[in-house]
């Protein structure tokens, strides 16, 4: 799976589960750019885990601030 495919998967989750309607860019910040509050951020994390069949580690989650961070974390989990 390429980073672009991961980004597209995140975008689909964001549209379907947290109501994000714009185009997702790697440099976007999850809270500020996507307008996610704590509940929507948790929803995004859970639905990303479901879509990619991974389990995000709490220490990994703490370092995720941008869409690119999320893509890299998913890549790391998929490659493990």
mmCIF file of the N, C-alpha and C atoms, coordinates in Angstrom:
data_MODEL
# 
_entry.id   MODEL 
# 
loop_
_atom_site.group_PDB 
_atom_site.id 
_atom_site.type_symbol 
_atom_site.label_atom_id 
_atom_site.label_alt_id 
_atom_site.label_comp_id 
_atom_site.label_asym_id 
_atom_site.label_entity_id 
_atom_site.label_seq_id 
_atom_site.pdbx_PDB_ins_code 
_atom_site.Cartn_x 
_atom_site.Cartn_y 
_atom_site.Cartn_z 
_atom_site.occupancy 
_atom_site.B_iso_or_equiv 
_atom_site.pdbx_formal_charge 
_atom_site.auth_seq_id 
_atom_site.auth_comp_id 
_atom_site.auth_asym_id 
_atom_site.auth_atom_id 
_atom_site.pdbx_PDB_model_num 
ATOM 1   N N  . UNK A 1 1  ? 0.845   -1.175 0.000  1.00 0.00 ? 1  UNK A N  1 
ATOM 2   C CA . UNK A 1 1  ? 0.000   0.000  0.000  1.00 0.00 ? 1  UNK A CA 1 
ATOM 3   C C  . UNK A 1 1  ? 0.894   1.244  0.000  1.00 0.00 ? 1  UNK A C  1 
ATOM 4   N N  . UNK A 1 2  ? 0.614   2.167  -0.890 1.00 0.00 ? 2  UNK A N  1 
ATOM 5   C CA . UNK A 1 2  ? 1.427   3.385  -1.000 1.00 0.00 ? 2  UNK A CA 1 
ATOM 6   C C  . UNK A 1 2  ? 0.935   4.436  -0.003 1.00 0.00 ? 2  UNK A C  1 
ATOM 7   N N  . UNK A 1 3  ? 1.780   5.449  0.212  1.00 0.00 ? 3  UNK A N  1 
ATOM 8   C CA . UNK A 1 3  ? 1.384   6.554  1.087  1.00 0.00 ? 3  UNK A CA 1 
ATOM 9   C C  . UNK A 1 3  ? 0.150   7.266  0.530  1.00 0.00 ? 3  UNK A C  1 
ATOM 10  N N  . UNK A 1 4  ? 0.056   7.348  -0.788 1.00 0.00 ? 4  UNK A N  1 
ATOM 11  C CA . UNK A 1 4  ? -1.111  7.992  -1.413 1.00 0.00 ? 4  UNK A CA 1 
ATOM 12  C C  . UNK A 1 4  ? -2.390  7.208  -1.107 1.00 0.00 ? 4  UNK A C  1 
ATOM 13  N N  . UNK A 1 5  ? -2.297  5.887  -1.168 1.00 0.00 ? 5  UNK A N  1 
ATOM 14  C CA . UNK A 1 5  ? -3.453  5.048  -0.849 1.00 0.00 ? 5  UNK A CA 1 
ATOM 15  C C  . UNK A 1 5  ? -3.845  5.187  0.624  1.00 0.00 ? 5  UNK A C  1 
ATOM 16  N N  . UNK A 1 6  ? -2.841  5.282  1.490  1.00 0.00 ? 6  UNK A N  1 
ATOM 17  C CA . UNK A 1 6  ? -3.115  5.499  2.913  1.00 0.00 ? 6  UNK A CA 1 
ATOM 18  C C  . UNK A 1 6  ? -3.810  6.845  3.102  1.00 0.00 ? 6  UNK A C  1 
ATOM 19  N N  . UNK A 1 7  ? -3.298  7.889  2.444  1.00 0.00 ? 7  UNK A N  1 
ATOM 20  C CA . UNK A 1 7  ? -3.901  9.223  2.531  1.00 0.00 ? 7  UNK A CA 1 
ATOM 21  C C  . UNK A 1 7  ? -5.352  9.195  2.047  1.00 0.00 ? 7  UNK A C  1 
ATOM 22  N N  . UNK A 1 8  ? -5.604  8.501  0.955  1.00 0.00 ? 8  UNK A N  1 
ATOM 23  C CA . UNK A 1 8  ? -6.967  8.397  0.436  1.00 0.00 ? 8  UNK A CA 1 
ATOM 24  C C  . UNK A 1 8  ? -7.874  7.655  1.412  1.00 0.00 ? 8  UNK A C  1 
ATOM 25  N N  . UNK A 1 9  ? -7.334  6.637  2.082  1.00 0.00 ? 9  UNK A N  1 
ATOM 26  C CA . UNK A 1 9  ? -8.104  5.909  3.089  1.00 0.00 ? 9  UNK A CA 1 
ATOM 27  C C  . UNK A 1 9  ? -8.444  6.781  4.280  1.00 0.00 ? 9  UNK A C  1 
ATOM 28  N N  . UNK A 1 10 ? -7.483  7.583  4.724  1.00 0.00 ? 10 UNK A N  1 
ATOM 29  C CA . UNK A 1 10 ? -7.725  8.517  5.830  1.00 0.00 ? 10 UNK A CA 1 
ATOM 30  C C  . UNK A 1 10 ? -8.782  9.532  5.417  1.00 0.00 ? 10 UNK A C  1 
ATOM 31  N N  . UNK A 1 11 ? -8.686  10.031 4.190  1.00 0.00 ? 11 UNK A N  1 
ATOM 32  C CA . UNK A 1 11 ? -9.661  11.010 3.696  1.00 0.00 ? 11 UNK A CA 1 
ATOM 33  C C  . UNK A 1 11 ? -11.068 10.420 3.688  1.00 0.00 ? 11 UNK A C  1 
ATOM 34  N N  . UNK A 1 12 ? -11.187 9.159  3.270  1.00 0.00 ? 12 UNK A N  1 
ATOM 35  C CA . UNK A 1 12 ? -12.496 8.501  3.248  1.00 0.00 ? 12 UNK A CA 1 
ATOM 36  C C  . UNK A 1 12 ? -13.055 8.367  4.662  1.00 0.00 ? 12 UNK A C  1 
ATOM 37  N N  . UNK A 1 13 ? -12.210 7.995  5.602  1.00 0.00 ? 13 UNK A N  1 
ATOM 38  C CA . UNK A 1 13 ? -12.631 7.890  7.005  1.00 0.00 ? 13 UNK A CA 1 
ATOM 39  C C  . UNK A 1 13 ? -13.053 9.260  7.525  1.00 0.00 ? 13 UNK A C  1 
ATOM 40  N N  . UNK A 1 14 ? -12.269 10.289 7.218  1.00 0.00 ? 14 UNK A N  1 
ATOM 41  C CA . UNK A 1 14 ? -12.579 11.642 7.692  1.00 0.00 ? 14 UNK A CA 1 
ATOM 42  C C  . UNK A 1 14 ? -13.910 12.136 7.136  1.00 0.00 ? 14 UNK A C  1 
ATOM 43  N N  . UNK A 1 15 ? -14.168 11.853 5.869  1.00 0.00 ? 15 UNK A N  1 
ATOM 44  C CA . UNK A 1 15 ? -15.448 12.256 5.265  1.00 0.00 ? 15 UNK A CA 1 
ATOM 45  C C  . UNK A 1 15 ? -16.618 11.517 5.912  1.00 0.00 ? 15 UNK A C  1 
ATOM 46  N N  . UNK A 1 16 ? -16.469 10.221 6.046  1.00 0.00 ? 16 UNK A N  1 
ATOM 47  C CA . UNK A 1 16 ? -17.576 9.386  6.505  1.00 0.00 ? 16 UNK A CA 1 
ATOM 48  C C  . UNK A 1 16 ? -17.858 9.511  8.001  1.00 0.00 ? 16 UNK A C  1 
ATOM 49  N N  . UNK A 1 17 ? -16.814 9.631  8.809  1.00 0.00 ? 17 UNK A N  1 
ATOM 50  C CA . UNK A 1 17 ? -17.005 9.522  10.258 1.00 0.00 ? 17 UNK A CA 1 
ATOM 51  C C  . UNK A 1 17 ? -16.863 10.820 11.048 1.00 0.00 ? 17 UNK A C  1 
ATOM 52  N N  . UNK A 1 18 ? -16.171 11.815 10.497 1.00 0.00 ? 18 UNK A N  1 
ATOM 53  C CA . UNK A 1 18 ? -16.028 13.075 11.247 1.00 0.00 ? 18 UNK A CA 1 
ATOM 54  C C  . UNK A 1 18 ? -16.503 14.288 10.462 1.00 0.00 ? 18 UNK A C  1 
ATOM 55  N N  . UNK A 1 19 ? -17.093 14.049 9.300  1.00 0.00 ? 19 UNK A N  1 
ATOM 56  C CA . UNK A 1 19 ? -17.713 15.125 8.540  1.00 0.00 ? 19 UNK A CA 1 
ATOM 57  C C  . UNK A 1 19 ? -16.774 16.107 7.881  1.00 0.00 ? 19 UNK A C  1 
ATOM 58  N N  . UNK A 1 20 ? -15.521 15.693 7.607  1.00 0.00 ? 20 UNK A N  1 
ATOM 59  C CA . UNK A 1 20 ? -14.585 16.583 6.927  1.00 0.00 ? 20 UNK A CA 1 
ATOM 60  C C  . UNK A 1 20 ? -14.899 16.580 5.442  1.00 0.00 ? 20 UNK A C  1 
ATOM 61  N N  . UNK A 1 21 ? -15.107 17.766 4.864  1.00 0.00 ? 21 UNK A N  1 
ATOM 62  C CA . UNK A 1 21 ? -15.521 17.842 3.476  1.00 0.00 ? 21 UNK A CA 1 
ATOM 63  C C  . UNK A 1 21 ? -14.487 18.352 2.502  1.00 0.00 ? 21 UNK A C  1 
ATOM 64  N N  . UNK A 1 22 ? -13.337 18.763 2.977  1.00 0.00 ? 22 UNK A N  1 
ATOM 65  C CA . UNK A 1 22 ? -12.325 19.324 2.086  1.00 0.00 ? 22 UNK A CA 1 
ATOM 66  C C  . UNK A 1 22 ? -11.384 18.269 1.549  1.00 0.00 ? 22 UNK A C  1 
ATOM 67  N N  . UNK A 1 23 ? -10.333 18.744 0.894  1.00 0.00 ? 23 UNK A N  1 
ATOM 68  C CA . UNK A 1 23 ? -9.303  17.844 0.385  1.00 0.00 ? 23 UNK A CA 1 
ATOM 69  C C  . UNK A 1 23 ? -8.208  17.717 1.435  1.00 0.00 ? 23 UNK A C  1 
ATOM 70  N N  . UNK A 1 24 ? -7.864  16.512 1.771  1.00 0.00 ? 24 UNK A N  1 
ATOM 71  C CA . UNK A 1 24 ? -6.870  16.247 2.799  1.00 0.00 ? 24 UNK A CA 1 
ATOM 72  C C  . UNK A 1 24 ? -5.467  16.403 2.224  1.00 0.00 ? 24 UNK A C  1 
ATOM 73  N N  . UNK A 1 25 ? -4.632  17.184 2.907  1.00 0.00 ? 25 UNK A N  1 
ATOM 74  C CA . UNK A 1 25 ? -3.245  17.398 2.502  1.00 0.00 ? 25 UNK A CA 1 
ATOM 75  C C  . UNK A 1 25 ? -2.324  16.939 3.631  1.00 0.00 ? 25 UNK A C  1 
ATOM 76  N N  . UNK A 1 26 ? -1.151  16.382 3.310  1.00 0.00 ? 26 UNK A N  1 
ATOM 77  C CA . UNK A 1 26 ? -0.246  15.867 4.349  1.00 0.00 ? 26 UNK A CA 1 
ATOM 78  C C  . UNK A 1 26 ? 0.148   16.890 5.407  1.00 0.00 ? 26 UNK A C  1 
ATOM 79  N N  . UNK A 1 27 ? 0.271   18.150 5.024  1.00 0.00 ? 27 UNK A N  1 
ATOM 80  C CA . UNK A 1 27 ? 0.736   19.162 5.981  1.00 0.00 ? 27 UNK A CA 1 
ATOM 81  C C  . UNK A 1 27 ? -0.368  19.658 6.926  1.00 0.00 ? 27 UNK A C  1 
ATOM 82  N N  . UNK A 1 28 ? -1.592  19.219 6.709  1.00 0.00 ? 28 UNK A N  1 
ATOM 83  C CA . UNK A 1 28 ? -2.710  19.681 7.539  1.00 0.00 ? 28 UNK A CA 1 
ATOM 84  C C  . UNK A 1 28 ? -2.588  19.130 8.957  1.00 0.00 ? 28 UNK A C  1 
ATOM 85  N N  . UNK A 1 29 ? -2.885  20.010 9.926  1.00 0.00 ? 29 UNK A N  1 
ATOM 86  C CA . UNK A 1 29 ? -2.885  19.607 11.328 1.00 0.00 ? 29 UNK A CA 1 
ATOM 87  C C  . UNK A 1 29 ? -4.262  19.035 11.663 1.00 0.00 ? 29 UNK A C  1 
ATOM 88  N N  . UNK A 1 30 ? -4.276  17.908 12.349 1.00 0.00 ? 30 UNK A N  1 
ATOM 89  C CA . UNK A 1 30 ? -5.528  17.210 12.610 1.00 0.00 ? 30 UNK A CA 1 
ATOM 90  C C  . UNK A 1 30 ? -6.522  18.048 13.406 1.00 0.00 ? 30 UNK A C  1 
ATOM 91  N N  . UNK A 1 31 ? -6.070  18.680 14.466 1.00 0.00 ? 31 UNK A N  1 
ATOM 92  C CA . UNK A 1 31 ? -6.989  19.441 15.303 1.00 0.00 ? 31 UNK A CA 1 
ATOM 93  C C  . UNK A 1 31 ? -7.328  20.779 14.659 1.00 0.00 ? 31 UNK A C  1 
ATOM 94  N N  . UNK A 1 32 ? -6.316  21.551 14.288 1.00 0.00 ? 32 UNK A N  1 
ATOM 95  C CA . UNK A 1 32 ? -6.550  22.898 13.793 1.00 0.00 ? 32 UNK A CA 1 
ATOM 96  C C  . UNK A 1 32 ? -7.134  22.919 12.379 1.00 0.00 ? 32 UNK A C  1 
ATOM 97  N N  . UNK A 1 33 ? -6.540  22.188 11.450 1.00 0.00 ? 33 UNK A N  1 
ATOM 98  C CA . UNK A 1 33 ? -6.962  22.238 10.050 1.00 0.00 ? 33 UNK A CA 1 
ATOM 99  C C  . UNK A 1 33 ? -8.254  21.468 9.790  1.00 0.00 ? 33 UNK A C  1 
ATOM 100 N N  . UNK A 1 34 ? -8.403  20.319 10.446 1.00 0.00 ? 34 UNK A N  1 
ATOM 101 C CA . UNK A 1 34 ? -9.587  19.511 10.236 1.00 0.00 ? 34 UNK A CA 1 
ATOM 102 C C  . UNK A 1 34 ? -10.705 19.876 11.206 1.00 0.00 ? 34 UNK A C  1 
ATOM 103 N N  . UNK A 1 35 ? -10.385 20.689 12.216 1.00 0.00 ? 35 UNK A N  1 
ATOM 104 C CA . UNK A 1 35 ? -11.394 21.112 13.175 1.00 0.00 ? 35 UNK A CA 1 
ATOM 105 C C  . UNK A 1 35 ? -11.893 19.978 14.057 1.00 0.00 ? 35 UNK A C  1 
ATOM 106 N N  . UNK A 1 36 ? -10.992 19.078 14.434 1.00 0.00 ? 36 UNK A N  1 
ATOM 107 C CA . UNK A 1 36 ? -11.399 17.934 15.251 1.00 0.00 ? 36 UNK A CA 1 
ATOM 108 C C  . UNK A 1 36 ? -11.306 18.256 16.732 1.00 0.00 ? 36 UNK A C  1 
ATOM 109 N N  . UNK A 1 37 ? -12.395 17.991 17.448 1.00 0.00 ? 37 UNK A N  1 
ATOM 110 C CA . UNK A 1 37 ? -12.334 18.074 18.895 1.00 0.00 ? 37 UNK A CA 1 
ATOM 111 C C  . UNK A 1 37 ? -11.881 16.708 19.413 1.00 0.00 ? 37 UNK A C  1 
ATOM 112 N N  . UNK A 1 38 ? -11.826 16.535 20.723 1.00 0.00 ? 38 UNK A N  1 
ATOM 113 C CA . UNK A 1 38 ? -11.292 15.286 21.269 1.00 0.00 ? 38 UNK A CA 1 
ATOM 114 C C  . UNK A 1 38 ? -12.138 14.076 20.877 1.00 0.00 ? 38 UNK A C  1 
ATOM 115 N N  . UNK A 1 39 ? -13.448 14.213 20.821 1.00 0.00 ? 39 UNK A N  1 
ATOM 116 C CA . UNK A 1 39 ? -14.311 13.098 20.442 1.00 0.00 ? 39 UNK A CA 1 
ATOM 117 C C  . UNK A 1 39 ? -14.123 12.720 18.971 1.00 0.00 ? 39 UNK A C  1 
ATOM 118 N N  . UNK A 1 40 ? -14.049 13.716 18.104 1.00 0.00 ? 40 UNK A N  1 
ATOM 119 C CA . UNK A 1 40 ? -13.841 13.437 16.674 1.00 0.00 ? 40 UNK A CA 1 
ATOM 120 C C  . UNK A 1 40 ? -12.447 12.862 16.426 1.00 0.00 ? 40 UNK A C  1 
ATOM 121 N N  . UNK A 1 41 ? -11.464 13.319 17.191 1.00 0.00 ? 41 UNK A N  1 
ATOM 122 C CA . UNK A 1 41 ? -10.106 12.785 17.053 1.00 0.00 ? 41 UNK A CA 1 
ATOM 123 C C  . UNK A 1 41 ? -10.081 11.303 17.442 1.00 0.00 ? 41 UNK A C  1 
ATOM 124 N N  . UNK A 1 42 ? -10.773 10.971 18.525 1.00 0.00 ? 42 UNK A N  1 
ATOM 125 C CA . UNK A 1 42 ? -10.872 9.578  18.950 1.00 0.00 ? 42 UNK A CA 1 
ATOM 126 C C  . UNK A 1 42 ? -11.617 8.742  17.900 1.00 0.00 ? 42 UNK A C  1 
ATOM 127 N N  . UNK A 1 43 ? -12.696 9.294  17.370 1.00 0.00 ? 43 UNK A N  1 
ATOM 128 C CA . UNK A 1 43 ? -13.454 8.603  16.320 1.00 0.00 ? 43 UNK A CA 1 
ATOM 129 C C  . UNK A 1 43 ? -12.570 8.348  15.108 1.00 0.00 ? 43 UNK A C  1 
ATOM 130 N N  . UNK A 1 44 ? -11.809 9.349  14.698 1.00 0.00 ? 44 UNK A N  1 
ATOM 131 C CA . UNK A 1 44 ? -10.899 9.189  13.559 1.00 0.00 ? 44 UNK A CA 1 
ATOM 132 C C  . UNK A 1 44 ? -9.890  8.077  13.837 1.00 0.00 ? 44 UNK A C  1 
ATOM 133 N N  . UNK A 1 45 ? -9.308  8.071  15.036 1.00 0.00 ? 45 UNK A N  1 
ATOM 134 C CA . UNK A 1 45 ? -8.304  7.057  15.376 1.00 0.00 ? 45 UNK A CA 1 
ATOM 135 C C  . UNK A 1 45 ? -8.902  5.654  15.322 1.00 0.00 ? 45 UNK A C  1 
ATOM 136 N N  . UNK A 1 46 ? -10.073 5.478  15.905 1.00 0.00 ? 46 UNK A N  1 
ATOM 137 C CA . UNK A 1 46 ? -10.718 4.159  15.932 1.00 0.00 ? 46 UNK A CA 1 
ATOM 138 C C  . UNK A 1 46 ? -11.075 3.697  14.524 1.00 0.00 ? 46 UNK A C  1 
ATOM 139 N N  . UNK A 1 47 ? -11.630 4.596  13.729 1.00 0.00 ? 47 UNK A N  1 
ATOM 140 C CA . UNK A 1 47 ? -12.038 4.215  12.377 1.00 0.00 ? 47 UNK A CA 1 
ATOM 141 C C  . UNK A 1 47 ? -10.842 3.971  11.456 1.00 0.00 ? 47 UNK A C  1 
ATOM 142 N N  . UNK A 1 48 ? -9.733  4.678  11.686 1.00 0.00 ? 48 UNK A N  1 
ATOM 143 C CA . UNK A 1 48 ? -8.492  4.417  10.935 1.00 0.00 ? 48 UNK A CA 1 
ATOM 144 C C  . UNK A 1 48 ? -7.982  3.022  11.290 1.00 0.00 ? 48 UNK A C  1 
ATOM 145 N N  . UNK A 1 49 ? -8.016  2.686  12.588 1.00 0.00 ? 49 UNK A N  1 
ATOM 146 C CA . UNK A 1 49 ? -7.609  1.342  13.001 1.00 0.00 ? 49 UNK A CA 1 
ATOM 147 C C  . UNK A 1 49 ? -8.464  0.279  12.316 1.00 0.00 ? 49 UNK A C  1 
ATOM 148 N N  . UNK A 1 50 ? -9.765  0.507  12.274 1.00 0.00 ? 50 UNK A N  1 
ATOM 149 C CA . UNK A 1 50 ? -10.673 -0.446 11.629 1.00 0.00 ? 50 UNK A CA 1 
ATOM 150 C C  . UNK A 1 50 ? -10.399 -0.571 10.137 1.00 0.00 ? 50 UNK A C  1 
ATOM 151 N N  . UNK A 1 51 ? -10.238 0.553  9.469  1.00 0.00 ? 51 UNK A N  1 
ATOM 152 C CA . UNK A 1 51 ? -10.044 0.536  8.010  1.00 0.00 ? 51 UNK A CA 1 
ATOM 153 C C  . UNK A 1 51 ? -8.755  -0.169 7.608  1.00 0.00 ? 51 UNK A C  1 
ATOM 154 N N  . UNK A 1 52 ? -7.673  0.129  8.347  1.00 0.00 ? 52 UNK A N  1 
ATOM 155 C CA . UNK A 1 52 ? -6.370  -0.420 7.971  1.00 0.00 ? 52 UNK A CA 1 
ATOM 156 C C  . UNK A 1 52 ? -6.019  -1.697 8.743  1.00 0.00 ? 52 UNK A C  1 
ATOM 157 N N  . UNK A 1 53 ? -6.913  -2.102 9.647  1.00 0.00 ? 53 UNK A N  1 
ATOM 158 C CA . UNK A 1 53 ? -6.708  -3.305 10.458 1.00 0.00 ? 53 UNK A CA 1 
ATOM 159 C C  . UNK A 1 53 ? -5.381  -3.252 11.211 1.00 0.00 ? 53 UNK A C  1 
ATOM 160 N N  . UNK A 1 54 ? -5.205  -2.150 11.924 1.00 0.00 ? 54 UNK A N  1 
ATOM 161 C CA . UNK A 1 54 ? -4.003  -1.933 12.731 1.00 0.00 ? 54 UNK A CA 1 
ATOM 162 C C  . UNK A 1 54 ? -4.439  -1.542 14.137 1.00 0.00 ? 54 UNK A C  1 
ATOM 163 N N  . UNK A 1 55 ? -3.470  -1.460 15.033 1.00 0.00 ? 55 UNK A N  1 
ATOM 164 C CA . UNK A 1 55 ? -3.724  -0.970 16.385 1.00 0.00 ? 55 UNK A CA 1 
ATOM 165 C C  . UNK A 1 55 ? -2.691  0.128  16.665 1.00 0.00 ? 55 UNK A C  1 
ATOM 166 N N  . UNK A 1 56 ? -3.171  1.348  16.819 1.00 0.00 ? 56 UNK A N  1 
ATOM 167 C CA . UNK A 1 56 ? -2.271  2.468  17.094 1.00 0.00 ? 56 UNK A CA 1 
ATOM 168 C C  . UNK A 1 56 ? -1.823  2.408  18.549 1.00 0.00 ? 56 UNK A C  1 
ATOM 169 N N  . UNK A 1 57 ? -0.530  2.498  18.771 1.00 0.00 ? 57 UNK A N  1 
ATOM 170 C CA . UNK A 1 57 ? 0.008   2.508  20.125 1.00 0.00 ? 57 UNK A CA 1 
ATOM 171 C C  . UNK A 1 57 ? -0.217  3.879  20.752 1.00 0.00 ? 57 UNK A C  1 
ATOM 172 N N  . UNK A 1 58 ? -0.529  3.922  22.051 1.00 0.00 ? 58 UNK A N  1 
ATOM 173 C CA . UNK A 1 58 ? -0.739  5.213  22.715 1.00 0.00 ? 58 UNK A CA 1 
ATOM 174 C C  . UNK A 1 58 ? 0.461   6.159  22.576 1.00 0.00 ? 58 UNK A C  1 
ATOM 175 N N  . UNK A 1 59 ? 1.679   5.619  22.616 1.00 0.00 ? 59 UNK A N  1 
ATOM 176 C CA . UNK A 1 59 ? 2.848   6.495  22.467 1.00 0.00 ? 59 UNK A CA 1 
ATOM 177 C C  . UNK A 1 59 ? 2.967   7.023  21.045 1.00 0.00 ? 59 UNK A C  1 
ATOM 178 N N  . UNK A 1 60 ? 2.517   6.248  20.056 1.00 0.00 ? 60 UNK A N  1 
ATOM 179 C CA . UNK A 1 60 ? 2.487   6.732  18.673 1.00 0.00 ? 60 UNK A CA 1 
ATOM 180 C C  . UNK A 1 60 ? 1.432   7.822  18.519 1.00 0.00 ? 60 UNK A C  1 
ATOM 181 N N  . UNK A 1 61 ? 0.267   7.604  19.119 1.00 0.00 ? 61 UNK A N  1 
ATOM 182 C CA . UNK A 1 61 ? -0.830  8.569  19.014 1.00 0.00 ? 61 UNK A CA 1 
ATOM 183 C C  . UNK A 1 61 ? -0.421  9.932  19.544 1.00 0.00 ? 61 UNK A C  1 
ATOM 184 N N  . UNK A 1 62 ? 0.374   9.954  20.598 1.00 0.00 ? 62 UNK A N  1 
ATOM 185 C CA . UNK A 1 62 ? 0.791   11.217 21.208 1.00 0.00 ? 62 UNK A CA 1 
ATOM 186 C C  . UNK A 1 62 ? 1.623   12.068 20.248 1.00 0.00 ? 62 UNK A C  1 
ATOM 187 N N  . UNK A 1 63 ? 2.327   11.440 19.314 1.00 0.00 ? 63 UNK A N  1 
ATOM 188 C CA . UNK A 1 63 ? 3.180   12.160 18.379 1.00 0.00 ? 63 UNK A CA 1 
ATOM 189 C C  . UNK A 1 63 ? 2.509   12.528 17.072 1.00 0.00 ? 63 UNK A C  1 
ATOM 190 N N  . UNK A 1 64 ? 1.237   12.197 16.922 1.00 0.00 ? 64 UNK A N  1 
ATOM 191 C CA . UNK A 1 64 ? 0.536   12.464 15.670 1.00 0.00 ? 64 UNK A CA 1 
ATOM 192 C C  . UNK A 1 64 ? -0.132  13.833 15.742 1.00 0.00 ? 64 UNK A C  1 
ATOM 193 N N  . UNK A 1 65 ? 0.394   14.766 14.964 1.00 0.00 ? 65 UNK A N  1 
ATOM 194 C CA . UNK A 1 65 ? -0.180  16.113 14.930 1.00 0.00 ? 65 UNK A CA 1 
ATOM 195 C C  . UNK A 1 65 ? -0.697  16.475 13.543 1.00 0.00 ? 65 UNK A C  1 
ATOM 196 N N  . UNK A 1 66 ? -0.072  15.910 12.515 1.00 0.00 ? 66 UNK A N  1 
ATOM 197 C CA . UNK A 1 66 ? -0.459  16.239 11.141 1.00 0.00 ? 66 UNK A CA 1 
ATOM 198 C C  . UNK A 1 66 ? -0.943  14.989 10.414 1.00 0.00 ? 66 UNK A C  1 
ATOM 199 N N  . UNK A 1 67 ? -1.540  15.204 9.273  1.00 0.00 ? 67 UNK A N  1 
ATOM 200 C CA . UNK A 1 67 ? -1.965  14.085 8.432  1.00 0.00 ? 67 UNK A CA 1 
ATOM 201 C C  . UNK A 1 67 ? -0.745  13.263 8.032  1.00 0.00 ? 67 UNK A C  1 
ATOM 202 N N  . UNK A 1 68 ? 0.368   13.914 7.720  1.00 0.00 ? 68 UNK A N  1 
ATOM 203 C CA . UNK A 1 68 ? 1.602   13.199 7.351  1.00 0.00 ? 68 UNK A CA 1 
ATOM 204 C C  . UNK A 1 68 ? 2.086   12.317 8.504  1.00 0.00 ? 68 UNK A C  1 
ATOM 205 N N  . UNK A 1 69 ? 1.963   12.799 9.743  1.00 0.00 ? 69 UNK A N  1 
ATOM 206 C CA . UNK A 1 69 ? 2.326   11.983 10.909 1.00 0.00 ? 69 UNK A CA 1 
ATOM 207 C C  . UNK A 1 69 ? 1.456   10.731 10.973 1.00 0.00 ? 69 UNK A C  1 
ATOM 208 N N  . UNK A 1 70 ? 0.165   10.896 10.703 1.00 0.00 ? 70 UNK A N  1 
ATOM 209 C CA . UNK A 1 70 ? -0.758  9.769  10.733 1.00 0.00 ? 70 UNK A CA 1 
ATOM 210 C C  . UNK A 1 70 ? -0.428  8.766  9.630  1.00 0.00 ? 70 UNK A C  1 
ATOM 211 N N  . UNK A 1 71 ? -0.134  9.271  8.439  1.00 0.00 ? 71 UNK A N  1 
ATOM 212 C CA . UNK A 1 71 ? 0.261   8.395  7.325  1.00 0.00 ? 71 UNK A CA 1 
ATOM 213 C C  . UNK A 1 71 ? 1.512   7.599  7.708  1.00 0.00 ? 71 UNK A C  1 
ATOM 214 N N  . UNK A 1 72 ? 2.507   8.270  8.279  1.00 0.00 ? 72 UNK A N  1 
ATOM 215 C CA . UNK A 1 72 ? 3.760   7.598  8.666  1.00 0.00 ? 72 UNK A CA 1 
ATOM 216 C C  . UNK A 1 72 ? 3.521   6.543  9.743  1.00 0.00 ? 72 UNK A C  1 
ATOM 217 N N  . UNK A 1 73 ? 2.645   6.844  10.672 1.00 0.00 ? 73 UNK A N  1 
ATOM 218 C CA . UNK A 1 73 ? 2.337   5.885  11.743 1.00 0.00 ? 73 UNK A CA 1 
ATOM 219 C C  . UNK A 1 73 ? 1.615   4.660  11.190 1.00 0.00 ? 73 UNK A C  1 
ATOM 220 N N  . UNK A 1 74 ? 0.675   4.891  10.283 1.00 0.00 ? 74 UNK A N  1 
ATOM 221 C CA . UNK A 1 74 ? -0.029  3.773  9.654  1.00 0.00 ? 74 UNK A CA 1 
ATOM 222 C C  . UNK A 1 74 ? 0.951   2.944  8.840  1.00 0.00 ? 74 UNK A C  1 
ATOM 223 N N  . UNK A 1 75 ? 1.823   3.610  8.081  1.00 0.00 ? 75 UNK A N  1 
ATOM 224 C CA . UNK A 1 75 ? 2.850   2.904  7.294  1.00 0.00 ? 75 UNK A CA 1 
ATOM 225 C C  . UNK A 1 75 ? 3.689   2.015  8.204  1.00 0.00 ? 75 UNK A C  1 
ATOM 226 N N  . UNK A 1 76 ? 4.116   2.552  9.337  1.00 0.00 ? 76 UNK A N  1 
ATOM 227 C CA . UNK A 1 76 ? 4.945   1.801  10.285 1.00 0.00 ? 76 UNK A CA 1 
ATOM 228 C C  . UNK A 1 76 ? 4.198   0.556  10.782 1.00 0.00 ? 76 UNK A C  1 
ATOM 229 N N  . UNK A 1 77 ? 2.925   0.725  11.099 1.00 0.00 ? 77 UNK A N  1 
ATOM 230 C CA . UNK A 1 77 ? 2.118   -0.407 11.578 1.00 0.00 ? 77 UNK A CA 1 
ATOM 231 C C  . UNK A 1 77 ? 1.919   -1.459 10.477 1.00 0.00 ? 77 UNK A C  1 
ATOM 232 N N  . UNK A 1 78 ? 1.661   -1.012 9.270  1.00 0.00 ? 78 UNK A N  1 
ATOM 233 C CA . UNK A 1 78 ? 1.452   -1.939 8.158  1.00 0.00 ? 78 UNK A CA 1 
ATOM 234 C C  . UNK A 1 78 ? 2.727   -2.714 7.816  1.00 0.00 ? 78 UNK A C  1 
ATOM 235 N N  . UNK A 1 79 ? 3.877   -2.071 7.972  1.00 0.00 ? 79 UNK A N  1 
ATOM 236 C CA . UNK A 1 79 ? 5.146   -2.701 7.645  1.00 0.00 ? 79 UNK A CA 1 
ATOM 237 C C  . UNK A 1 79 ? 5.627   -3.644 8.748  1.00 0.00 ? 79 UNK A C  1 
ATOM 238 N N  . UNK A 1 80 ? 5.041   -3.515 9.951  1.00 0.00 ? 80 UNK A N  1 
ATOM 239 C CA . UNK A 1 80 ? 5.493   -4.329 11.095 1.00 0.00 ? 80 UNK A CA 1 
ATOM 240 C C  . UNK A 1 80 ? 5.031   -5.775 10.983 1.00 0.00 ? 80 UNK A C  1 
# 
